[in-house]
Amino acid sequence: MQQDKHPDYHPVVFRDRAAGYAFLTRSTATSDRTIEWDDGRSYPVVDVEISSESHPFYTGQARTVDTEGRVARFERRYGGGARPDSESGGRSGPEGGGNPA
C-alpha cells in the first residue's frame, strides 16, 4: 500500500440514539466528539439517524406491499386479466363457451 494516498482508517463508534445502540468498528469517518468504550479507551463517536437496530426492515416492522393490487392494475392495463377456468375448457370470453346463462 502506498503511503499518503489512502485516508486514515481507524476505530470509530457509531451510535444510534433513537435505539440506544452503539457499535465499534473501523472507518474513515471522523468526529470531534469522543466516547468512552467498554474497554476503557476513548474513541471518536459518529451519531447516525438509523441503524440495523431501528430500521423497519431489520426490526420486522416493515410495511408489506399490496402485490395483488399491482398485479390487478397490470392486468387491467395490458389485458392479461382473463384466467382460464376448468368449466370453460381453458377459454374465456363470449366465444369460449362457459356458462350460456
C-alpha angles and dihedrals in degrees: 000000000000117000122244094015100088129066121250109275110199143148114287133175116226112202128195104200094187092060098031090237130136134174135188118228140141120269145147090239116117134203138178092220122080136196133203108241130207092266091060095252126119118238134180111262126214117195114217130196096225137010137172088280094060104026112111093226094056096039093052094243095110119134116248116231118236096242094172090060091053093048092049091050090050092050092049092051099044102029100245093124099106111091121189116250129197096246098058096048093248096308130109136191131046096309094046099080108230119142111345093202 
